[in-house]
Amino acid sequence: MVGEMMVKMTKLIAGALVVCATIVLVAWAIIRHVNHNQDVAWCYDHGYANYATKDGFCVGAGGKLIKVRG
């Protein structure tokens, strides 16, 4: 009886951890996406229309890197 309850609790805790980890990863991905979109908008607003890199730089004329908001 006690062994069955422990198995159920272990499965419940494992399931809860998987759900929490999934929520954290999805939130992290959304935040990164939004931040990148903001960086792209900053680049366009400041005349660097090529693109923004994932590490926070705009690519200007001739491949020159310009730090976003910085």
FENBEL-V894808 format. One record per pair of residues at least 12 apart in sequence whose C-alpha atoms are under 10 Angstrom apart, sorted by sequence separation. I is the first residue (numbers start at 0). J is the second residue. If there is no record, write none. Layout:
i: (I;I)
j: (J;J)
This chain:
i: (38;39;45;47;48;52;54;55;56;38;39;42;46;47;49;51;52;54;55;56;37;38;39;42;43;46;51;52;55;36;38;42;51;52;35;38;39;41;42;47;51;35;38;39;42;47;35;38;39;47;34;35;38;35;32;34;31;45;42;45;42;42;41;42;41;38;39;38;37;38)
j: (50;51;57;59;60;64;66;67;68;51;52;55;59;60;62;64;65;67;68;69;51;52;53;56;57;60;65;66;69;51;53;57;66;67;51;54;55;57;58;63;67;52;55;56;59;64;53;56;57;65;53;54;57;55;53;55;53;67;65;68;66;67;67;68;68;66;67;67;67;68)
